[in-house]
Amino acid sequence: MMQELIYALPLTLIFILSIAVIMVDAFTGKNKTVAYYFSIAGLLGVIIAAIYTMTLPSADLAKMAYEGTISKGMLTYGGYAAFFDILFAVAGILTIVAAKPYLTREYGEYKEFYSLIIFAISGMMTIAHASNMVTIFIGIEIMSITFYVLAGFIRTRITSVEAALKYFLLGSFASGFLLYGMAMVYGATGTLQLQEISAKIATGEIVNIYLQIGLALLIIGLSFKVAAFPFHQWAPDVYTGSPTVVTGFMSTAGKAAALVAFIVIAKSLLPTNFGATLINDKLIVVKEFTENATMIIALISAATMLIGNITAIAQKNVKRMLAYSSVAHAGYLMMGIVANNENGFAGIVFYSTAYMLMQIGAFVVVGVLERDDTKFQQISDYSGLRKSHPYLAAVMALFMFSLAGIPPMAGFPGKYLLFTATIQSGYTWLTIVAVVSSIISMWFYIGLVLNMYFKEKEGDALVADVKSSHFTIAVSVIGVIILGILPSFLIDLAKNFF
């Protein structure tokens, strides 16, 4: 019991912090500084606890039998769960720091924002620690409901309210797919415990129509959560209408959390190691089930990359262009699910980290430059930025190069690892599609850089007030460069998780 409490420390701290921030908000009146610093301090505590649990010997986890744990096997600890705890907490800190000046300028700083970010992180961490479908669903709903509110946080803007309404309606619809999918899997297997589901599927006894329908519904629900084609239509409108700092948080940490759910479900429902006692006909059934499901995910991944990048070319609004770019990156990340091997899952871990840094950094730059949610958002508005704000032009160019996968930025080793993992699994055609999609993406990424450096601004120059956003931008830049030059440490660490 004490051993599990130690491993569960990051989760315990984030749940306590979620309630504590609300209490601090209630008892500090109009003082907005206390909740701000309290939230950051609490997330730093979560990071320290997650680092500690990640270093604990994995052998201790094996000793924890289901009946001997407080969670009854519904939660997992250490390893990749602890790593994603760190990733979500870091994303939260970067968002909170960047949001303070943005909200003060655009809407007025409301302390509820900090508690909403904390609650969203608690949902993400619940997903990362899940080893039961019920836990996954609870985590997804905590995160999603918080995102609905954050999307409409600036309630005086019609675009923000519209984004929240669209997200809520379509998100609720997707949650229904997830719930029905889990119910069908339970009907087929008699359990919601992921390890037990995996063991039963590997025997070949329960591969039937109910399991296939359940998996199809789960793929639809999770594809919506990661904004994958053809369930991505909500993303451009929601990401464009939401407060810019919120968009950066949702499109990175939220996407990573949904991918964690995808990983744990794929590892359980699509086994790669079949039981030694399988007779030939059962082995064929399990292999066909796994191969057919993997091919469906591969087709979704390919279409997502192509549609996201091709559509982004036509966008004139920077936020909308980055929104379609986010759709395309969901396709890249899904390649790790298709690979379904150590390198594939390690690629998701690495690329999720790199993507979080470069996407949050890019959206913070957009948030620094925009005014009233409508002014200075067009790509043409960035013309001549090298003269008016050379610092912002330089960091934005770096983020664009990294998103395009140009070395030596972090985007290159992330894509390389995902591409090689997919080839190893026999999906060379998917890698070719990914390479073509990356080439297409050069058009709009490099196009923005060309506007900043080789075109002159007509009319009023952009006026930026960076303030404390310097911290978020600096951390993002440093992280993108370090992960690009020295990727091996994180890659080796990620491989140990799987």
Secondary structure, 3 states (H helix, E strand, C coil): CHHHHHHCHHHHHHHHHHHHHHHHHHHCCCCCHHHHHHHHHHHHHHHHHHHHHHHCCCHHHHCCCHHHCCCCCCECCCHHHHHHHHHHHHHHHHHHHHHHHHHHHHCCCCCHHHHHHHHHHHHHHHHHCECEHHHHHHHHHHHHHHHHHHHCCCCCCHHHHHHHHHHHHHHHHHHHHHHHHHHHHHHHHCCCEHHHHHHHHHHCCCCCHHHHHHHHHHHHHHHHHCCCCCCCCHHHHHHHHCCHHHHHHHHHHHHHHHHHHHHHHHHHHCCCCCCCCCCHHHHHHHHHHHHHHHHHHHHHHHHHHHHHHHHHHCCCEHHHHHHHHHHHHHHHHHHHHHHCCHHHHHHHHHHHHHHHHHHHHHHHHHHHHCECCCECCEHHHHCCHHHHCHHHHHHHHHHHHHHHCCCCCCHHHHHHHHHHHHHHCCCHHHHHHHHHHHHHHHHHHHHHHHHHHHCCCCCCCCCCCCCCHHHHHHHHHHHHHHHHHCCHHHHHHHHHHC
